[in-house]
């Protein structure tokens, strides 16, 4: 596993420390996302992992063992979580990486809107 990915996974698991004052569900989502990430992550892969994780939880395609309460969150939680992509990437990754996550996200939005 590369150093950037390893550090990001650790920061996602400890999101409470890096994004204080957020909803408990966000912290659980960070830990869940860390477990789903591969050995090496790119900004595009992070975008995909993020959206895929929300979809899996929202529609019951995955059942996290550590974060069971994520499954009981209201639909509005998952809708709001999408807006946290850039904030979470800033908390977990380097400035350059999170800027590319944001650019990738903006390109995806332009194509899908």
Secondary structure, DSSP 8 states (H G I E B T S, - for coil): --HHHHHHHHHHHTHHHHSTT--HHHHHHHHHHHHH--SS--HHHHHHHHHHHHHHHHTTS---SS-GGGGGS-HHHHHHHGGGHHHHHHHHS-HHHHHHHHHHHHHHHHHH-
